[in-house]
Amino acid sequence: MVQSFKKKIELQETYDCIIIGSGIGSLSTGAILAKEGQKVLVLERHYEPGGFTHTFKRKGYEWDVGVHYIGDVQRKESGMRRLFDYISNEKLEWADMGEVYDKIIVGDKSYDFVKGVQNFKDKMISYFPAEKKAIDAYVSLVFKANSKGKWYYIDKAMPSFVSSFLGSLMRKPFYKFSDKTTYDTLRELTDNENLIKVLLGQYGDYGLEPKKSSFVMHAAVAGHYFAGGSFPVGGSSQILKTVDKVIEEAGGTILISAEVDKIVVENNVAKGVQMKNGKSFFAKNIISGAGIMTTYNKLIPQKIQQKHRLKEQLQHVKRSVAHACLYIGLEGSPEELKLPKTNYWIYPDDLDHDGCVERYVNDTNQPFPVVYISFPSAKDPDWSNRYPGKSTIDIITLVPYETFEPWVNTRWKKRGEAYDQLKEKMSQRLLEELYRQVPQVKGKVEYYELSTPLTTQHFVNYDKGEIYGLDHTPKRFRQKFLRPRTPIKNLFLTGQDVITVGVGSALFSGVLTASALTGKNVLKKIMTAR
C-alpha cells in the first residue's frame, strides 16, 4: 500500500500511460486519456498535487498558488468552458468577477478593463478619445492574430510525416503575427506611449516585456479576457478534486511524494520510469508535464540526449521570468473589508514597461516594475462558508532569480537569517503598495508569507524558479520541437511549453498531447460532448 493524495491505494507495475507531474497540462491529458478508457498513473514529486493549480493552508488560511482568474468560461459553448466541463464531468463551477476584471494603475491614474468587446473599446476610448481608430484597430488585430493560431497549434499534434508536407502552410499565417514584438505591433497603430502602456497592462500574465515578447502571446491573453474573468467556486483546488475523480473512474490514480529519477528508454522507445526510491513503473506511453527543460536536462538518459541533440534544441529557447508572491491573511470578511474582485496591475509612470524592468533588474531597490494584487477570497462565493470572518490577498511582482541565488543550496524553511531579512524587506515594500491602493486593510493583516524563486524551484522543479516555463519571444514560436511528440518513441510532452503560458493554454495542451498519442480528433469529441 502507498499513499495517494487522499487515500491508500494498491499500485500496479504496468499502466496504459504514465504522466510525470500533476500540473493542469498533466491533469487535462490524464482526464482525456481516462475518458478514452486508459488507466493513467500521475506521478507528483511533492506532497501536494496540482502544480500551479494547488492550494496551501497556513495559520487558518488558504491560498490559491497560481489560479488568479480564468477567461471565457462563463459562456457554456466556449472551447475553454467545454474543455473544463469535459475533464471534470461538469463538476467545476465558476463565479463571474463582474464588470471590471482588471484595473491598470499607472502612477496616480487608473484604467478599467471591462468585459465585453464593445464595452472594452468604449471604455478605452473614454480614456483616450483621440485614439478611437487605434483602439478599434488594436482589438481587431487581437482577434485576427488569435484566429491564425488554430492551424499553427493543430500542426503540433500532426504526425511528423504529415507536418513535413503541410506544416509550413499551416504555420505561415501565424508567423506574420508571431514574428513581431508586442511593442512594435502597437507602435504601428499609435505613437501614444501612454495608451500603449495601458493596453499592455496585462503583460505580467506572460511575464515578458513588450519589446521582447511576441505579439501572439499578448493577443492570446488579451483576447482570453475580453469576455471577462472568472474564478472557480471553492478555490482552484476544485480543479484537481474534480479531475482526479475522472482519472480514478478509469482505474488510474494520482500519486504524491513520487519523484521520478529518469525515464526508462530502450532502443529509443520509452518503456517506463525509474523512481528516486529505485522502484520502476511501466506503461505503453510516457508523458512528461514537468517542462521541457527539466525533461530533457534531467529525466532523459545522457546517451539519448546526445543522440537526438536535445540540449542543443534547448539553446534556442530561454527560461521565463521568476517572481515573488506575498500571501496575506486578514481579519475580517471580504465584505467587511470591502475587498474588490478586480485585479490591480500597478506600474510606475516615469518609464515604459521595458524601461521599468531594466531599471529594477539593475537595482532591485528601485521601484517594482509591476505589482499585481489579487483578492481571491472576494472572488470565491464559497470562501466565507469555509473561512468565516477571514480574507486573503495575493501580491505578485517579478524578481530576478539571481537576487536569491546565494541561497540555492539551502533547505526550504531553513535558509538562514539573511534570506529571511531579504524576504521581510520585500514583504514590507509590497505591503506598502497594498496600503496605498487598499488603505482600509491596514491594521487587519494577521499573517503574511513571501514565496521566492527558490520556493518555485523547490515545489515546481524549475531550475531558475521561472513562473511561465519558456519565454514567449518571437523566436520561441519558430521552434518546431515544441510539440507533444519527441524524437523518442512513445514519449510525449504536455503543459505550457507545448502551447503557451497560463492555465488555459496548459489545459489545451492536454488536447494536443492526447490527440498526438491516440491519433484521434479529441477536440471535435470535446466540442460535441454533452
N, C-alpha and C positions, 0 to 999 in steps of 0.2 A: 504494500500500500504506500502511496505517496500523496502529497498534499497538492491539490489544485488550488485555485484562488478562493474557493468557497467550500470545498468538501474533500474527503478522501476518495481516491479512485484507484482502480486496478488498471495499470498501464499495460499496453501491448508492446511487442517489439517491432511490429510492422503496421504501417498505416498507408492509406492511399496517398496522403500528402502531408509533409511536414513543413510548417511555416515558422521561420525564425523571427522573433519579435512579435509584439502584440499591439502595435500602433494601429491607427484606423485603416491604413492600407492593408495590413495583415488581417484585421478583423473583417474588412469588406471582402477580401479574397476568400478567406476561410468560410464565411457565411454563404457566398455564392457557390463555392465548390460543395459545401454541405448540402445545398439545395439541389445539386446535381448528383446527390447520393454518395458523395465521397466522405470517408472517415478521416478527419483532419486532426493533427496534433499541432497545437500552437505552443511554442516554447518561449517563455519570457524569463530573462536573466534576473529580474528583480522581483521583490515580494509583492509589488502592486502592478497588475497588468493594465494595458490600455494606452501606453505611450503618452503622447500629449493630450489624450482624452481622459486620463485618470484624474482622480481627486485625492487629496490627502487631508488628514484631520490633525489638529493640534490645539490643545488648550480649550476644547469645547467648540471649535470652529471647523469648518470645512471649506476648502478652496479648490476651484477648478484650475488645473495647471495650464492648459493650452486652448480650451474652447471658450472664447470670449463672445463670439456671435457667429451665426451661420446665416448666409443669404439664401433667398429663393426656395424656402421650404414651406412658406405659407400657402402657396399655390399647390394643390394636391397633384396637378397634372405636370408640374415641372420635373425635369430629369433628376434634380437633386432630391426632391421630396420622394419621388418614386423609388430611387435607389435606397434612401434611408428606410422607407417602408418595406422594401424587399428584404433587406438584410436583418431587419428587426421584427419581421412579421407584423408590421404596422403597429408595434407597441410603443414606439417613440412618439412623444407629444412635444409640441413646440409652442412657445409663448412669444408673441409678437412684441418687439421692443417699442413699438409706437411710431409716430410720425418721423421723429428725428433719431436716426441711428448713430450718426457720427457728428461731433462738433469739432470743427477745426479752429484752434485758437492760435493766432499769430500775434505775439505781443499782447496788447490790450484789446484786440478786436477778435470777434468770433464769427464763425460762418457755419450755418447748419446744413448738413446733408439730409435731405428729406426723402422719404420713399415715394416712388412713382416717378417715371422718367420725365414727364412733363412738369411735375411738381419740382423735381430737382433742377431742371433747366430754368424754370420761372424763379426759383429761389436764388440761383446763381446770378441771373440777370438782374435781380433786385439789388444785389451787392455790387454788380459791375454792369450798369445799364448801357455803357458804351461798347460792351463786348458781346452783345447778343449773337452776332454772326460767329464769333469764335467759339462761344459756348455751344451753340447748335452743332457746329462742325465737330467739336470735341466729342459730344455724345454720339453723333453718327459714326465717328471713327472708332469709338469703343465697340459699337455693335458690329461694324464691318470687320475689325480685327478678330473679334471673337468668332464671327461666322466662318472665318478662314481656318480656324483651328480644328474643325471636325475631321477633315481628311488627313491632316497632319498627325493627329493622335490615332486615328484608325490605322494608319500605316504602321504605327508602333506595334500593333497586335498581329500584323500580317506575317506569314511565313517569309523567311529571308529571300527565297527564290522569287516570290511574288513581289516583294518590296524592291528587289533589284530591277524589275521591269517597270513597275508602276509608281514606286515610291517617290521618285524625283518630281513627277507630275502632281502627286498628291501634296507634296510639301511646298512646292514653289509659290503658290499664292500666299501661304503663311509667312514665308521668308520676307515678303515685301514689307510686312509689319514687324517681324521679329528682329530683322537686321538693324532697325533704327532704335536709338535710345529713347526713353520716355521723354526726356527733356527736349531733345531735338525735334521730336514729333510735335510737341506742344508749341515749340518756338516757331514752327511753320504756320501755326494758327494764330498766334498773337505775340506781341512784344511786351505785353503787360506781365511783368515778373510777379506781381502780387497775385494776379489771377492764376498763373501757373503754380505758384506755391500752394494756393488753396486747393486747386483741383488735384494736386498731387499729395494732398494731406494724408492719404492713406498708405503712403509708401512704406510705412512701418509694418504693414501687413505682409510685405515680402522682404523688407529689410535692406534693400539696396537703393542707394541714392539715384535720383532721376537721370543724372548724366552718365550713369554706369548701367542702369537696368534696361532690359528690353521692353519696348512698349507693349508687347503682347502680355507680359506679366502684369503690368499696370492695368491694361484693358480687362484682363480676366478678373482682377479684384474689383475694379470699379463697377463693371457690369454685373458681377455677382450680387452686389448690394443695392442695385437700382430699385429693386422691389422691396427693400427694407431688410432689417436684421431680425433674427430670432434667437431664442435660447432654449435648450432642452429643459422641459419641465422635470424637476427633480435633480437637475445638475447633469454635468457631462458624464457622470458615472453610469447614467441610464443607457448610454450608447453601448458600453461594454456588457451591462447586465442583459440587455435585450438580445444582442448579437450572440452572446455565449449560449443562450437557450437554443438558438438556431443551429449552432455548431454541435451542441450536445445532443440534439434530437437525431442527428445523423450518426451518432456514436463517437463523436470527436470530443476533444477537451482542450482547455487552456491550462497549461502547467506553469506555475510560478517557481521562482528561485531555481530556474533551469537554464544554466548558461551553456551555450554551445561553444565548444573549443574549436572545432573545424568541421567542414563539410567533407564527407567521405566521397571521393571520386575515384572510380576505377575505369580504365580505358576511356577516359573522357566522358564518362557517364556518372552523374550524381546519383549515389545509391542511398545515402542516409546522412546522419550527423553523429559525431562523437562529442559527448558532453564533457564538461570540465571534471566531473567526478569519474570519468572513464567509461560510463555506460554509453551504449550506442542505440540509436533508433534507425529504422529503415523505412523507406517509402518509395513508391513509383516516381514521385516528383518531389523536389525540394524547392521551396520558395523562401527567399530572404527579403524581409521587410526591415532589415537592420541598417539600410542605407548603403549605397554603392561603395562608398569609401571604406566603411567597416567590412563589408562583404569581401571586396577584392583585396584589401590590405591584410585582413586578419583571419578570414574564415576559409579562404581557398588555399589548398596546399601550394607550396612555393613553386614546385615544378610546373604545375598547371598555370599559375600566374605567369611564369616566364614563357611557357608555350604560347599563350594567347596574348602576351604583352599587355596584360590587364593594367599594370601600373603605368604603362605608357599612355593608355587611354585616359587615365585619371589626371594626367598632366594638362589636359585640355579643359579642365573644369576647376573651379575653386570652391572652397567652403564658404558658406554664408556667414553672416554676422553673428556674434554672440550677444547675450543680453543678460540683464539682471531684472528680477521681479521682486517687488516688495508686497508680501501678503499681509493684509491688515485685518484684524478682528476688532469690532467696535461694539460698545454697549449701546443698545437701542435698536429698534426695528428699522428697516428701510423707510417705512412711512414716518416714523418718529424723527428720523434724521433727515428726512426729505431728500433721500438719495435719488438721483436720476437713473433712468435706464440707458440713457445716451452715453456712448463712449466719448471721452475727451482726448483729442490729439493736440498737444501743446508744443509750440515752436518759438524760438527766438525770432525777432522781427528785423534783425540787422543784416542777415545774410540769407542767401538761398539755401535750400536743403543740403546741397553738396558742401557748401562753404561751412555750414554749421557742423557737419560731421567731421570735416577735415580739421577744423579748429579744435574740436573735442578730442579727436584721436591723438593730436599732437600734445594736448594738455588736458587731462581729464578733470582738472579744476575749473575749466571753462564751462559755460552753460551747457546743459544737456542739449544735444541736437534735436531730440524728440522725447517727449514724455507721454505715455499712453495711460489713461486711467479708465478702468472698467469697474462696474458696480454689479457684480454677479448676483448678489443677494436681492437686489432690486429687480433684476431681470427674471428671476425664477419665482413664479407664483406659489410654488410649494415650499419655498425656503422657510417661511415663518412657521409652518407646520412642524418642520424638523428642528429649527433653531429659533424658538420664540424669544423676542427681546434682544436679538443679536443681528449684526450685519457684517458684511465683508467687502473689502475693496482690494483690487489688484492694481499695482502701478509698475509699468514696464519701461525700461529705457535700454538703448543699445550701449554696449560696453566692449572695449577691446579685450579679447582673450588674454593678451599679454599683461593686462593690469593685474590679473590674478594668477598668472603663470608661475610666479615664485613658489606657490603652494601646491603645485601639481602633484607632487608625490606624497602629500599628506592625506590623512583619512577624513572622510566625511564626518562632520560634527566635532572633529578633533584637529583643527588646522592651526591652532595657536592664537595667541593674543593679538599679534599684528594683523592677522587676517580678520579677526573679529572687529578690530578697531576700524579697519578699512570699510568693512560692511556697515558698521554703525554710522560712519561719516556719510556714506552714500545713502543710507536709510533716512537720515535726518534731512538731507537735501531733497529727497523725494517727498518726505512728509511736508516740508515747507511748501513745495509746489502744490500738494494736495490742499493745504490750508488756504493757499491763495485762491484756488478755484472753488473749494467747497468749505468755506470757513466755519460752517455750523458743526463740523465733525471734530473741531479742535477740543481736546479735553475728553473725548469719547473713545479714544483709542485704548484698548485693553491689551492688545498683543500685536506684535509685528515680527516678521521674519523675512530676511532677504536671501533669495537664491542667486547664485552667481554662475558664470560659465562653468565653473568646476562642478556645480550641482548638476547642470545639464549633462556634463561629461560623465558624471557618476551614474545618473539614472537612465540616460538615453544612449550612452556609449558612443557619443560623437567626440572625436579626439580633441577638437578645439572648442567644444561647448557650443557649436553652431546650432541655431534655433531652426533654420529653414533648409537644412541639408545643403544643397549646392546653390551657389549664387546664380541669379537669373539674369545673366548678361546676354547680349545678342549672340555671343559665341556659344553659349550653353545650348541654345536651341538648334544649333547646327550639328550637334554631336549625335550621330545616328546610333551609337552604342547605348544611349539612354533609353532603353526599351525593355519590355518584360523578358524577352529571350536573351540568354547569354551564350557564349561560344561553347559552353559545357552542356551536353545533352541532359535534359530533364532538370536543369537548374534554371529557375526563373527569379525575377526581381519584382517587387511591388513597393508602393509607397511614393512619397513626394518626389523622389529623384526620377521616377519614371515619367511623371507628367510635370507638375509644378508644385509650388508650395501650398500649404494650407490643408485644412480638414477636408474641404470639398474636393480638391484635386487628388489628395491621397485616397479619398473614398472612391473616386472614379478610376484610380489606378487598379483597384481590385477588379473592375470590369475588364480592363485591358489584359491584366495578367490571367484572369480566368478564361478569357476568350482565347488568348495565345496558347494556354495549356490544353484546353478542351477542343479547340477548333470550332467552337460554336459561336453563334451570334448572340452573345449574352445580353448585350444592350437591348436588342429587339425583344428578347424574352422578358426583361425587366420592365420595359416601357409598355408592354401589353398585358402584364400581370395584374390581376385584380380578383 
